[in-house]
Amino acid sequence: MFKPVENKRVYQQVVDQVQNMIFDGSLKAGDKLPVERDMVKLFAVSRTSIREAVRALEILGLVECRQGNGNFIRKEFDTGLFEPLSIMFKLHNGNAIELFKVRKMLEIEAVSLAVEQISDQQCKELKSIMDKQDKAKSEDEKVKLDAEFHFKIIEASNNYLLKCFYNAVSSIMKAFISDARIVFFKTEKLNKLSELHQDIYEAIISGNSDKAKKAIQKHFDFVIEIYQTGCDKKLTTPM
């Protein structure tokens, strides 16, 4: 059934105006918002409403607060999705498997685009990351290089929105899934990851999109299986 229409909260009207100004180009990346007292006059609302609006814009990833300098429209949105997505993740009791599956979907699309657009320099960088990972001895170094390998594929897709979503998902995993790393380093199958990376790399440089997507699929199916097996064995000691 239909319900009576309710007026929007005052702060939401401020948020809507700022969003519309971004969409129509009146506000551009890097622009500074008026100071609080000026916004109170411009919008004819209370300081409380302005503060609520600015906070909402921060959560949306549209505005960043620079201590002592004021509030600015973001120039880069690579990490802007982290806060709203992380809140949803926690409120709905998200888990590592969900994050792995989202990453798989994003990387399957990314590797398809990368096959078409990757540069010679990016191919060399991928190979260099793999070589370093094979030689790495410490857990921290291996984890860092693994992340670099996957992010390099995302970069090679040349899709900015895909990069933003991927950064948010990866950051959520890093922030909330404390047992993921220990699970992988408790398994004897860890070397398999290097083989899977090699398969992905070879598919990319061969220009075979279908092969590359299948290699990513195989990689994440393996990762999910190992993680689930590790958790079943209660390998959940925090890092």
N, C-alpha and C positions, 0 to 999 in steps of 0.2 A: 504493500500500500504506500501511497505517497504520503510524505510528511511535510509539515509546515516548513517553509524556508527560513533559515536562521541567518542573521547578519554575521558576517565574518568578524573575527576578533580584530581589534584595531591593528595590532602588530602584523597580522597576516596581510592586511591591506597595504602596509608599508613594504612588506616583502614582495607582494605582487607588483607594486610600482617599480621597485628596483629591478626585478626580473624583466619586466616589460622594457625598461630602459636599456638593459643589456641586449635584449632581443632586437630592439629597433636601432641599436648602435649609439644611443645617447650616452651610454656608459660603455667604456672599452676596457680591455684587459690592462691592468696597471693603474687605472684611474683611482684617485683617492676620494672616498666619500666625505661629505661635509662633516665637521665635528658635531658632537652630540647636540650641543645647544642650538646650532644652526638647523639641524634636522628637526628638532622640536618645533622650531618656528616654521620651517618649510612645510612640514606635514601637519602642523597644528595638532600635535598629540603630546602625550606625557613623555617624560624621560624614560619611564618604565617601559612604555610601548616601544620606544626606539631601541632600548637595550635588548628587549625580547626579539625584535626584528633582526638586529645585527647578529644576535646569537643564532637565530634560525638560519640566516644567510651563511654563517660560518659552518653550521652543521650540513647545509646543502652543498658546501664546498665552493660557493660562489665568492665568498669574501674571506680575506685573511686579516687578522689583527697583528700589526707590527708594534710591539711594545714601545710606547713613547712617540710613535709616528702617526698612529691613526689606523683607520680601516681602509683596505684597498680591494678592488676587484682583482681576483687572482689572475696572474699572468699564465701560470702553469696549473693544469688540473690533473697532473699525473697521480697525485696522492689525494686529491680532493674528495674522492668517493669513499675513502677509507672510513671516516667517522660514521656517516649514515649507514653504510653496509655493516660495519662492525656492531653497531647498536642492534640492527635487525638480527644479526647472527647470534648475539648473546640472548636477546629476548626470546628467540625461537629455539634456543638450545641447539644451535648448529654444531656439526661435528666435522672431523677431518675428512671423512669420506665424501661428504657433500662438496667440500672445497676442492678435493682432488678431481671430482667429476666436472666441476665448473672449469677448473684449469684445463682439463682434457678437452672440453668443448672449445674453449678459447684457443688452445694451441693447435688443434686440428685445423681450424680456420686460418690461424696465423701461419702455419707451416705451408699451407696451400698458397697463400699470398707471397710468402718468402721465396718459394721456388721460382716464382715469376719475377721477383724484384730484387733479390739479394745481390749485393755487389761483390766484386772480387775481394775487396778489402774485408767485408763482413764474413766471407767464406774463410779467409785466412784467420780472422779473429776467432771464429768457431773452432777451427782446427787447433789453434793455440790454446784455447780454454781446455779442450779435450786432453791435449798433451800434458798440460799442467796438472789436470785432475788425476791422470794416471800416475804422476810422480809425487803427488801430494801425500804427506804422511799423517798430518793432523786432521782430526775430525772437522774442526772449524774451517780449515782450508778447503776440504772436500765439499762441504756444504755450500760455502761461498761460491766455489767454481761451478757447482751444479746449478745454482741459481743464476749465475752469469750465462751459462750455456742456454738455458731456457729463455732468459730475458733477451739474449741476442737474437733468437728466432722471432720473438715478439717485435723487436726493433726492425728487423728485416721485412716485416709485413708492411711497414710504412702506413699503418692505420692507427691514428692517434687515439681514437675512442677505444679501440681494442687494447691499446697499451694502458689506458687509464683503468679499464676494468681489470686487467691482469694485475696491475700494481696493487689495486685495492684487495683483490682476492689473496694475493701473495702476502700482503701486509697483515691481513686478518689471520692467516695461518701462522705467521711468525709471532703474532701477538698472543694468540689464544691456544694454539695446539702445542702444548709443551712436550708431549711425548713422541711426536712424529720423528724427530731426529734419532732418539735413543732406540726406537724400534728398528730403524734401518741399520744402525750400527751394531745391533745385536744379532743380525742375520749373516749367515755364511754366503748368502747369495748377492752380497753387495756388489761384487765385481760384474754382475750381470748388467748393472746400470751403465757401465762403461760400454759394454757391447751394444746396448740399445741406443746409446748416444751415437755410436759409430754408425749404426744403421740409419738413424735420422739424418746424420751429416751426409752420408753417401747418397741418400735419396734426394736431398736438397741439391747437392752439386751436380747430380745427374739430370736435374730438371724434371724429375718424375713426381708429379703432384700426388697421384694416387698412392704411390709407394711411400711417399713422405707421410701422408695422412695415416696410412696403415702402421707405419713405424711409431708414430706418436700414440696411436691407439694401443699398440702393443706395450709401449713404455708405461702408460698409465694403468693399463690392466695389471701389469706386473707390480707396480707401485701399490695399487689398492690391495692386491692380494697379499703382498708382504706386510702391509700395515695391519690388515685385518688379522692375519696370522699372528703377528707380534702382539697385538692387543689381546687376542684370545689367550696368549701365554702370559698375559699380565705384565708385558714389558712396558710399563707406563710410568717409570720413574722420571720425574721432571728433570729437564736439562740443567 
